Amino acid sequence: MNRFSGVPDTLYIPLTARIYVSKHFPDYFMDEKALSLEPEMPYETIAAKSTEYFQMAGACRFYCTDQMIRSFIHKHGKCNVINLGCGLETAYFRLLSHTGEAVFYEVDLPSVIEMRRRILGESEREILIAGDMFDFEWTKGIDTQRPTILTAIGVFQYFESASVTVFLKEIQKHFTDAEVIFDAMTGKAVKYANDYIRKTGNKNAELHFSTDSGAAVAGMCGMQLAAE
C-alpha cells in the first residue's frame, strides 16, 4: 500500500506549496524532506489547480515560522516546540540542525497522526501526540514548565472565533512561559481561500476564523502581542 493512501486533500495543499517553492525558489525556501515525498503523492494534480501566488503565500508562512522557532530555541535552549494541527508539516526536519535541546511535539487528531507516522515516521526528539487540541489532554506528557513555543499554521481558520479565543486563554493556564504563532486572514481572504479549496475538490473544509488585527486577538485573550 502506498504510504499516502487515504490522505485528505487538505493535507496535500501546504505540502505541495513547500515542494513547489523548494523546486522553483530554493534560495528563498528549501524543504528537502517535502521534496523527497513528491514521487509518492499527486503533486502535479494539486499544483495544477493552484497559482504561483498561492504556492508562495503558503511557503512564506513556513519560512517566517521557521525563523521564529530558530530564534526561540536560540534564546531558551531547553524548550518545547509544539506544532498544533501538524498534518504533514516537516518543520522538524528543516530545523534539525538548529534543535539544540528543544523537544518537538506534533499534535493532531488520531487519524492524522496515524498517517503522519506512516509517512514521516517518529523520532526521540519529535514526539507524536494523537488528540483533540481543544481538550488539552495532549499536554499531560509535556513539561509545561519549560519555555514553550506553539505553532498553529493553517489551523485556526477552520474554527469559529469564539473557539479560538477560548483556546488561547486556556494555553495560558496550562503553560508557564509560552508564545503562540498563528496565521490569520482577513474576511475577504477567507472567501478567496474557500473558493480555492473547493477547486482542489474538497468541499467540506470551509474556513471561518479571520481577523484584521493581531492586537485585537491578543486583547480578547488577555495576551501580549509580540509581533505581527
Buried (B, 14 or more C-beta within 10 A) or exposed (E): EEEBEEBBBBBBBBBBBBBBBBBEBEEEBBBEBBBEBBEEBBBEEBBEBBEEEBBBBBBBBBBBBBEBBBEBBEEBEEBBBBBBBBBBBBBBBBBBEEBEEBBBBBBBBEEBBBBBEBBBEEEEEBBBBBBEBBEBEBBEEBEBEBBBBBBBBBBBBBBEBEBBBEBBEBBEEBBEEBBBBBBBBEEEBBEEBBEBBEEBEBEEBEBBBBBEEBEEBBEBBEBEEEEE
